[in-house]
Amino acid sequence: MYSSPRPTSAAPTATADEFRSALAQLAAGVTLVTAHDPEGGADGEDVGMTATSFLSVSLEPPLVLVSVREDSRMDELLSRVDTWAVSLLGEEHRTTASRFAMKGRLSDRLLFADAPHHRGEFVNAPLIDGALATVECRTEQRVGAGDHTLLIGRVLAARVPSPDARPLLYFRGGYRKLA
């Protein structure tokens, strides 16, 4: 097994700007991560966040990984609730992605009111209507990583409601379409 040496305090570290610039060259799919907070009022509260750090981890068992900002509303909720969902967004979901990516927004309730959605059968979290694909997950592991928490989730259900839709991509700091 290959093991790289641990960096020492004298090892160089890329600046945040260098890192951001380099990784902006990598196109990523855009997703909406959602969860239902049963403690959020009489009927509970739905929470969502736009994420581009979402990937497949394992086929057996089916596992995915999503990265959430430490100390965010989603991180706090997913430390208490172990089920969540992901909608893989299509080109027509650009506005939805932008709205759920806004920092300091007042209420996700208003955002969900403007985003056609339905509830996941297994996790009761919102799934965006017309998404390319959806997955419903149960957290298997939480891993602290810098200023983010990596959530590894077992996929309870996976559906492809819009197999012919075109993906929404994030590249060089903006949303893009396939050419």
GULONU-133055 format. One record per residue (C-alpha): x, y, z; residue in one letter. Coordinates in steps of 0.02 Angstrom, whole numbers, padded with zeros to 5 digits, always signed. Layout:
N
XYZA ...
This chain:
179
+00000+00000+00000M +00067+00171-00047Y +00081+00299+00090S +00140+00476+00060S +00242+00568+00189P +00148+00686+00302R +00180+00870+00266P +00293+00960+00386T +00272+01137+00445S +00404+01187+00317A +00305+01112+00172A +00228+01241+00055P +00039+01264+00055T -00060+01335-00089A -00150+01498-00051T -00340+01500-00051A -00338+01600-00214D -00216+01479-00298E -00319+01330-00243F -00485+01408-00296R -00413+01457-00466S -00342+01284-00500A -00501+01191-00450L -00610+01311-00551A -00540+01219-00703Q -00635+01062-00653L -00816+01053-00713A -00936+00984-00583A -01117+00931-00585G -01235+01038-00481V -01345+00958-00349T -01470+01011-00219L -01445+00924-00053V -01602+00923+00055T -01657+00862+00225A -01813+00874+00332H -01795+00942+00509D -01937+00869+00614P -01898+00994+00752E -01924+01146+00640G -02098+01200+00689G -02264+01109+00692A -02240+01020+00526D -02051+01022+00529G -01942+01121+00410E -01858+01078+00246D -01677+01133+00222V -01578+01136+00060G -01408+01184-00006M -01327+01186-00177T -01175+01073-00187A -01048+01031-00321T -00944+00917-00209S -01048+00760-00231F -00982+00593-00293L -01002+00406-00298S -00897+00311-00170V -00946+00127-00186S -01061+00013-00284L -01067-00125-00152E -01139-00059-00041P -01203+00092-00137P -01120+00243-00055L -01105+00427-00102V -01011+00573-00026L -01061+00754-00008V -00961+00895+00068S -01049+01025+00177V -00975+01182+00253R -00935+01159+00438E -01051+01256+00553D -01179+01283+00413S -01365+01256+00440R -01352+01094+00340M -01203+01031+00441D -01296+01066+00603E -01454+00980+00542L -01362+00827+00476L -01274+00807+00643S -01448+00774+00716R -01542+00694+00570V -01465+00546+00481D -01568+00548+00320T -01552+00665+00171W -01579+00672-00016A -01491+00737-00170V -01568+00799-00332S -01449+00806-00481L -01500+00967-00567L -01530+00996-00751G -01501+01153-00855E -01677+01215-00816E -01637+01219-00629H -01509+01360-00637R -01618+01481-00538T -01653+01350-00405T -01466+01314-00389A -01426+01500-00373S -01558+01532-00241R -01505+01386-00130F -01322+01440-00147A -01356+01614-00075M -01273+01648+00091K -01376+01730+00228G -01546+01689+00154R -01691+01706+00275L -01794+01550+00245S -01781+01392+00142D -01971+01379+00158R -01992+01520+00031L -01864+01442-00086L -01952+01273-00082F -02119+01360-00116A -02046+01420-00283D -01962+01255-00327A -02081+01117-00384P -02038+00964-00281H -02105+00806-00201H -02056+00708-00046R -01938+00561-00049G -02021+00398-00008E -01886+00341+00114F -01815+00500+00193V -01959+00627+00182N -01839+00758+00110A -01886+00865-00040P -01835+00803-00213L -01837+00928-00357I -01964+00889-00494D -01880+00859-00661G -01709+00823-00586A -01594+00714-00693L -01583+00590-00549A -01621+00581-00364T -01546+00483-00221V -01609+00460-00044E -01475+00424+00086C -01440+00377+00266R -01278+00441+00342T -01149+00303+00369E -01004+00414+00420Q -00959+00596+00456R -00779+00650+00428V -00708+00819+00474G -00600+00888+00333A -00533+01065+00353G -00679+01186+00353D -00802+01054+00288H -00886+00895+00345T -00887+00748+00225L -01045+00645+00237L -01040+00469+00170I -01216+00406+00140G -01289+00237+00100R -01406+00254-00047V -01579+00192+00001L -01660+00235-00165A -01597+00299-00332A -01709+00355-00474R -01683+00432-00645V -01844+00529-00680P -01773+00632-00824S -01648+00523-00920P -01645+00637-01072D -01620+00801-00978A -01456+00895-00992R -01351+00927-00836P -01317+01092-00753L -01129+01113-00731L -01021+01228-00626Y -00859+01283-00711F -00741+01431-00686R -00854+01511-00556G -01019+01501-00649G -01159+01387-00707Y -01135+01314-00880R -01223+01202-01007K -01150+01061-01109L -01105+01121-01284A 
